[in-house]
Amino acid sequence: MENKTNKRHNRVVISGYYGFNNLGDEAVLYSILRSLRHDIPGLTITVLSNDPEATARDYGVHAVDRWNMREVAGVIRRADLLISGGGSLLQDVTGPRSLLYYLGVIWLARLFRRPVMYYAQGIGPVTTKTGRRLVGITTRRVQAVTVRDEESLQDLRAMGVRRPVEVTADPVLGLRLDDIDLSAGAEILKRYDITAGTGVVGVSVRPLPGAVMWEIELAKACDRLVRAGLTIVFVPMHSPADLVASREVAAIMKEPHTIISEKLTVPQMISLVGNMDLLVGMRLHALIFAAVCGVPPVGIAYDPKVERFLSRLGLAAAGKPAEIQGQALANLAKIYLADREQLVQDMARKLNDLQKNADYTVRLVRNLISGAEI
C-alpha cells in the first residue's frame, strides 16, 4: 500500500513548553524537528509557542501564539497529527494551570477528531487527585503514547492507564556526537580566555524555593575543585532565572570562576557542554547534553526526572539539593574525572540503546501519519 506521506505535504502541530528561553525545552523541540525532517521529508510543521516570531525564525517552522486559542484551534483543525511533548508537560508541581493547558490542547485535537501522540513525555509528578484522574482519562483517548523512562510508564499505570505505552527516550538523546560542531563551544570558551580540555568543569544550576544551604555547599565544592587545578564555568540553561542562580552561587565562592552570560542557541550550548571535562548539573538537559557529548555528568536531583535519567546511564545522583555537602561533591567530581575514560565508555554503551529508542519514537509518528498499524 502506498504511504500517504509520499502523496502530499502532511501537517503536524507540536505542543510543548516552547518560546520561554529554556534551552532544555528548546533542545527537545530542536531534536524533534531534526528527527521529523530526517525521517519524514516534506512535513509542514506548526509549533505552539510563547514567542512565535522567535520560534519561526530559529527553527524554520510556522509558529502560532500558544495563548491565542482561536489560532491554536485553527491549526489543529487543519492538522493531520498533534504531537504533545516531549519534556515534562503532564505534571502539576508548577501549578494546576500548566497541566490543564496541555490537557486542554489534547482535548481540542480530539474534539476535531485529530490523532494525538505523546512524544517521549516525562510524566509527573501529578500530585492532585483531580489531576491524576484527568491525565488518566486523557491518556486513554489518544492514539499513541511514548514516554521517556520506565518510571513515567509506572506513573501512568498508577493513574489507571492500561493501554499500550512505549518506553522510548528523551528526544535529545536522538542526537549523535557527529551531529555536533564542537568547534563552536571551543570558540565560546576562548572568548572567556579558557582553553577546552584543560580541566574545565561546567556547572548548571537553577533557582529553587526555600533554603539556600545547597548554594553554599555547591560553592564550597566549586572552590575545592578550583584549588585542585580545575576551571569552573557556569552554564545557565534558562534565561534569566538560571543566570541569577549562577551568580548567587558564584558570589559565595572564594576562588576564580566564569559565568557564560551571553544568550546561546541550542547547538551552541550543546557544543559548549561538549567542551567540558565534567558537568555538575541540576538541569536535566544539561546532563543529557553532557552524556550525548561523552562528558561525565554529576547530577544533583532537584526533581525525580534527574534520577530517572541517570539511572538509565547506570549512574547514581550526587544527592538531592538539601543533601549536598561541599567536600563529598568535590570528591565525587574528582573520582569521575579520574575514571573519565571508563565512564565515557560505559555511557556510550547505554547511550547506544537510548539513541535507538529515540529513533523509534519518530517512526511511530510516521506510522500515525501514514495510517499504518502502530
N, C-alpha and C positions, 0 to 999 in steps of 0.2 A: 504494500500500500504506500502511496506517495506521501511523504512527510509534508504537512501543510506549511511548515516553516520555509519550504522551498517555493511556495506559491505566491506569498505576499509578505509585506512587512508586518510582523506581529507587534502588538502594542503591550508593553509591560509597565505597570506602575509600581514603584518601590516606596514603601513607607518605613521610616525609621527616625532616629534622632540625628537628623542631618541639618546642617546650616547653623550650628551652635558653637562653632570654633573649638570643638572637641576632636582632637586628632585621632583618638581611638575610634570613635564612631565614623569619622570621615574615612579612616582606613578601611573600615568594614564596607562602606559604600564603594570606595576605590577598588577594593578586591572583588566585590560582587560584580561591578561593571566590567572589570578586566576579564573575569571568568565568562560572563554572559557574552561579551563581544567576541571572545575567542571561540566559544563553543556554539554560539547561535548567531552567526553573522546576519546583519540586516534588521535586528530588533530596533523598534522605536521605543525609547525608554523615557519615562517621565518620573521625576523624583519629587516627593512631597518634602518641602524644605522650609526651615525658618528663615532662610536667606536665599530665595530662589535665584536672584541675579548672580550671586557668588557661586552657587551650585552649578548653574548652567554654564558659567564661564569656566569654572575649574575642571568640569568633567565632560563637557560637550554633550549635555543632555538637555531635554526640555524639563523645566522645573516650575512648580507652582507653589504658592503660599500655602503651607500646611494648615494655616488657621482660617483660610477662606474656603468654607465648606461648599460653597457653590462651585468654585473652581475644582476642588477635590472631587466632588460628585461628578462633575463633567468628565474629568479624565478617567475616573474609574469606570463610568458607564460605557466609555468607548474602548476600554482595555480588554485584552484577552486574558490577563492574569494580574492579580495583585500579589506582590511579594511583600511579606511582613518580616522585617529583620535585616540583618542579624542584630547582634547586641543583646542587651538585657532590657527588652521593651516591656515584657509582661511581668512587672513587679510593682509593688506599691510602697516600698520603703522610702521613696522620694515623694510620696503622697498619692492619694487615690486618683487625682486628675490625670496623671500620666497614663496609668493603666486604663482608665476609661477612654482616653483619647485613642489609644492604639486598638482597643477592642471595638470602639465605635467605627473606626476606619474599616475594620474587617467586616463588621455587620453591614456597613454601607455597600461594600462589594457584594455580599451575599444577597442584599436587597435587590441589587441589579442582576443577580444570578451570574456573577462573575466568579471564576475559580480563585481560590486563595491558597497560598503556600507560605508556611513558616520557614524562613531560610536560616537554618543553623541558629535558632533562637537560644538564648540563655534564659531559662525560665526561673522566675522568682528572685528573691523571696517575695511571696504573696502572703501577707500576714493576716488579712481580714477574712472572715467567713464569707462575706459577700463577694469579695474579690476572688477568692478561690472558686466559688460557685460559678461566677461569670467566666473565668478562664476555662473551667472545665466544660461548660456549655458551649462556649465559642469554639474551643479546640475540636470538639466533636463534629462541628459543622463545616470545617474547611476541607479542602481536597487533599492536601499533603502536609505533613508535619515533619520537619527535621529539627533536631536540637543539637547543641554543640558539645554536650557531655552527658554521661550516664546519669548524673545527679539531676539534670533537668528532666530527663525521662521519668525518673522516680518521683519528682515533684508533680508531674502531670498525672502519673498513676495515683498518687495520693489525693489528687483532685477529682478522681473518678473517671479519668480518661482511659478507655480500654481499646481505643482504635490503634491501628498500626502507627508507630512513631519510629523514625530512623535517627540513630545517633551518628552524626557526621563530625564536623569540626568547624571551629570559627573560620569565617571566610578568609581572614588574613593569613591563615595557615596554608591557604592555597598558593601563596606566593613562593617562589623559589629564589635562592640566592642569585641565580643567573638573571633574575628579573630586576635586580637592584644595582644601581650605579653607585658603588661605594666611594668613588672619587668626589662626589658632591658633598658627602659628610666630612671627608678629609679636608676639603676646602673650607667648610664652615669652621672646623676646629682650628685650621690655620689662621683664620681671621681673628681668633682669640689667642693666638700665639701658643697653640697646643699642637703637638705632633702626634698623630694617630699611632697606636702600637707602642706607646711608651708608658703603659700602666695607667690608662685612663678609665676611671670608674664613673659611669653615668648614674645619676640619682633622679628618680621620678617620684614626686610626691603630689598629693592632692590635699585640699583642706578637709578637715574632719571637725565635727562639733565636739564640744566638751573640752576635757583636759588636754594640755599641750605637753605632757611629760614625754610623749613619743617623739616630739620635735627635739627636746633636749637630748634624749638618748641617741637619736639619729645623728644629731650634730656631734655628739661625743664620738660616735663610730666613725664619722667622716674625718674628724680631727686625727683619730688614731691611724686611719688609712693614709692621710697626708704625711704624717710623721714616719710612716713606713715607706715613703718614697712614691706614693701614688698621687694621681691628679684627680680631683673631684670636679665633676661637671654636672650641674643641674639641668635637666631637660624637661621643661614644662610642656605637658601634653594638651592642656585645656587653658585657653586664654580668656580672661586674665587670672582666673582662680588659681591655677597651678603656679603661675608666676609669683603671685602673692605668697603662696605657701612655701615656695622655694626660697624666697627672700627671707621669710620668717625663720626657716631652719638655718639658712646661711648666716643670718645675723647673730645666731648663737655660737657659731663656730669661731674658733680662735685662730685657725690656720687658713692659708690662702685657698681660694676656690673660684669657680667660674659659673656664671648663670647664663645660659643661652636665652637672651631676652627677645631676640628677633622672632617674628612670626614665620614659621616654616610650613611648607606644604607637606602632604603625607609622604611623597617619595623622599623629600629632603630629610624628614625626621627619621624614616626608616634607615636611610643611608647614614645619618649621624649616629644612631644607635649601633649600626653595624660596624662603626669605627671604634667602639668601646671595647675594652678588655673584659669588662664586667658591668652588669646593670643591676643596681639595687632599686627595686621599684615597688610602688603601690598600684599604679595604673596597670590594669590587665594588659592593655595593648602595647604598653612599653615593654612588658615582659614577653609578649608574643613577638614583637619586632626583634627583640634580642635573640630569642630562640631561632627564628627564621634565619637570622644572620649568623648563627653559630656563636653567639655571645652568651655565656652562662648567666642565667637570671637568678638573683636573690630576691624572692618575693616577700613583701610584707602584706599579710592577708587582712586588709581592711574590710573585705567582702568575701563571701564563700566562693565567688567565681574565681578568685585568685588561687585558692587552694585547689579547686577543681582542675584548673588548667595545669598547675604544677604537677599534680598527681598523674596527669596523662603523660608527663615527661619523666615520671619516675622520681620526682623531686619533692621534698617537703618544704613548706613555707618557713621563713625565719621566725614566724610568730605573728600574732595579732598586734596592732599598734601598741596596745596597753602592755603587752608582754615584752616589748623590745628593750634590750639592755645594750648600752653602747659597746662594752667590751666584747660581749658574746657576738653581736652583729659584726663587728670588725673582724673577729676571729673567723667567723663563718666565711666572710668575704675573702679573707686570706687563704683559707682552705680551698675555696672554689678557684682562686687564681692559681694556686699551686697544682691543683688537679685539673686545670683547664682543658688540656688536650683530651683526657679520658672523658670528662664531662661532655665535651663537644661531640665526641664520637658516640657516646650513649644517647645524647639528644638527637643526633642525626638519624639513628635507627627508629626512634619513637616518632620523629617528625615525618619520616617517610610514610608511615601508616596514616598519620593525621592529614598529610597532603592528599593522599588518595581519597580519604573521606571527604575532604573539602571539594575535590573534583567531582565526587559522586553527587553532591548537592546540586550542582548546576545541570547535571544530566537529568535530574528529576524535573527541573524547570523545563528543559527541552521536551521531555515526555508529556508534561502537562499541556504545553502549547500545541504539540502535535496531535494530542488526543490519544497517545499511546497508553497502554496499561502501566500503572505505577506499581 
